[in-house]
Structure formats: structure tokens, C-alpha cells
């Protein structure tokens, strides 16, 4: 009995001293608003298109507590500089205070350094078109063998259609419409689709179990690996 109690005590100590031994192996993607996402595997924290100017262009506002909840040593990745995706003032402040790194179209060549800094992680940048934006990039992230496609505001489906075995694709509704109009089939390449950047006047519904509408801040998508 004493031996059993010692064993239980040792396991408990290991769980407390090294959370990695006891946590489930999963990537959590939390929706913040517009194209703003927080991705974490429990160790590293990546923020996509956040912080942005809350309520810009009549798109989603977010609670200011979101800014206070950003984790230490965050990685900020932006698709482009439109204010409903990017706030230079806010990200500069957060990156400075929290030892963060910021990436976007202006330094996209430096993104490859993340492939060595993060565990089981690679990212590819794809130059994509978006109206009224001189430089716009979409990204493919492979993390712990799970593949996530971040479209941003790109309007054309050809880029995402060129990939296979995407676990989750985060896309605006207009990209899906572009695929339909061009008869580009996405479902064979993508397991799940999350529709984000839903505007206040957008009336979007779906009964397709493969498609999830992100219209409520705080929603979480979990990828188990």
C-alpha cells in the first residue's frame, strides 16, 4: 500500500512539475473576430490578424480584455494591413511589452525562421490577391502534422484548390462563392472549413457538417494529434 501511494505521489509530482507529460496533445484555435485567431499547442502562441482596429469598416468589435489576455512571447502573423485585420499601434505595444515577434507582407521572407523556433512546425506564405491591397498573403501552417490554411481576405479559390489534405481551412464566404462560380471543388482537399470575417449584414447559413460558421467570438476549434 505504501509503495502504491508513493507511486501515485510521484506521478502527481511529475504532472505538476511538467505539464507537458499530462496535457492532451491538441492544437486549439480560438476565434477572436473578423480573421483574428489565436492558435496554441499549449507551449507556443500564434495570433493571426490580431490585434486589429476593433469595429473597423463596421466589422466585428472585440472586448478589450482580449488585448490583456495575449500570452508572453506571442507570435503575430498578418495577411495584410487593412485596419480590420491589423493595428500597427496595438501590435507594436503588445510585441514590445510581451517580447513578441511580428510578421506580415513587409517581412514575409523572415517567416521561415519559425520553422526552426517552434516544435514540429512549418509555415508557407502564398502571395494572393485582395482588392485594394498592394500586398496580401495567405498561409499554410503544418503543426504537429496537422495542416491549417489561413486565407485572409483573398478573393480567389485557385490557391487553396492547389493543396491536398488540409485539416482546417479558414476562409471568407466569398472565397467559397468564387470556388462555386468557377466549378472548383474544395471538399476533396479539405476535411473541415471554417467561414470567418462574417459582416453584420451578411446572411450566411449552412447545413453542411463540414462547414463551421465563425460568427461568435470565443469559439474554439480543437485539432487532436
N, C-alpha and C positions, 0 to 999 in steps of 0.2 A: 504493500500500500504506500509506504513511504517513497519507494522507487517510482511508483506511478505519479505521485504528487510532485516529485522532483522533475519528472519528465514534462508534466503539464506546465509547471512553473518555468522551465527552460523554454518551452515553445511560446509561452506568453511573453517572456522577455524578448525572444527573437522577433516576435510580431511588433512589439513596441519599439525596439531599437532599430528595426529595419522594416519599414512599412512595405517595401517592395516585395518582401517574401510573402506577405499576406494579402496584398491587394489583388483584385481581379485584373486580368490582362485586358484592358479596353481603352479605346480612344473615345473621349466624349467630345461631341461638337455641340456647343450651346449657341443658340440663335440670339443675337443682341438686337438687331434691327437692320432694315434695308439689306445690304450684303455683309453686314457685320457678324462675324463668327468668332467664337473662342474655342480653339482646339487644344486638348491636353491629353497626354498619356499618363498623367499623374506626376511626371517629372518636369517636362518642358511645356511651355505655354505659348501658343501662337495665336495672334489676333489678326484676322483678315478684315480689311476695310473698316477698321475701328481703331481709335475714335474718329468719328465724323462730326459734322455740324448737326446737332440734333434738330430735326424738323426741317432741314434744308429742302427746298423745292416741294414743300408740302408732303414729303415722305415721312417715315417713322421718326418719332421722338424716342428718346430712351431716358430712363431715370438716371440722375446724376450719380447715384450710388454705383453705377457701372464703372465710372472712372476710378472710384475709390477701391473697387474690387480687383483691379488689374494686378496680376501676380508679379513678384520680383523677377528681374531679368527676363522681361517679356520680349517676344519677337513680333514685330508689327510688319505685316505684308500688305501692300496696297496694289490694286489693279489699275487705278488711275487717280487723278487729283480732283475730280469733281467733289463739291462740298458735301454731297450726300453720301460720300464714301471716305472722305479724307479731311482732316483738320490739322494743318501744319502746327498751329499754336498748341493744340491739345496733345498731339503725339510727341512734339518736341519736349513738352513739360514732363509727360509721363516717362519717356525714354530717359530723360536726364535724371529724374528722381529715382527711377527703379532699375537703372543700369540696363536699359533696353537697347535693342537694335532695330533699325527701321529700314525696310526695303520697299522699292517700288520701281516704276519705269525709269526713274532718274538714276538708279544704281543697280539695275536688274542683273548685270554681269556679276555682282557680288553675292547673289543668292546662292551660288554653288558652294560657298563656304559653310552653309548649313548642312550640307551633305556629310561633312566631317564632324561638325559640332554636335549634332543630335543623333541619338541612338536609333539605328535601323530606319534611317530617314533619307529620302531623296526628293528633290523638287525640280521640276522643269517649267520654264517660262515659255509661253507661246504668245507671240505678238498677234493680237486680234483687233478687229475694227469696232469702234464705237463712235457714233455720231457726235460731233463737237468735241472730240478728244483727240489731241495730237498723238498721244502715246497711251495705249491700253494693252494690258497683258492679262491673259488667263493663265492658270497654273494647274499642273498635275502634281499632287503630293502622294508619294508612296511611303507609308509609315507603318512599321511592323507588318509589312506585307499586305496592307490594306491601301487601296488606291482611291483618292479623293480628287475630284475635278472641281476647280473653282472657276466659274466663267466670268464673274464680274458682270459688266454691262454689255458684253459683246452681243452683237445682233445676228451673227451668222453661225449656223449649226455645223458647217463643214469641219471645223477644228475638232469639236468633241466627237464627231462621227468617225474621225480617223483613229480613235483609240478603242481598245478592247479591254474587257474585264475591269471596268470601273465599278467599285463597290457603291460609292455615293457620288452623284453629280449635283452640284448646287448651281442652279440656273434660273434666270428670269423667265416669265411666261412667254415673252416674245421670242425667245430662242426656240422654245418648243413649237411655237406657231411657224417659225421660219423652217423648221425641220419638216413640218406637215406640208407646208406650201411647196417645198422642194422635193417632197417624197423621200426624205432622208430618214431611214429607220434607225432609231437610237436604242430601242429596247433590247436588241440582241447584244449590245455592247455594255449596257449599264444595268446593274442589278436594282438600284434604287435612285429615284430622282427627288430632290428637294427643290421646290419652287420658292425663291425668295425675291426680295425687292418688290413686294406687292404694294401698290399705291392705294391711297384712301378711296379712290373712285373705281378701282379695279374689282370687277365682279367675277371672281375665279372660283370654280368648284370642280371637284373631280371625285369619281367613284373608283378610280384605278388604285388598287392597293400598292402598286409600285411607286406611286407619286404621293409625296407628302407636301402639303402647303405650309409654309412657314409664315404665319401671319400673327403669331403671338410671341412677343419677346420672352425669353427664358426657356423656350422649348429645347429639349435635349435629344440628340441622336447618338446612339451608342454603337460603336463598332468593336466587337469582341474578337480578340486574336489569340 
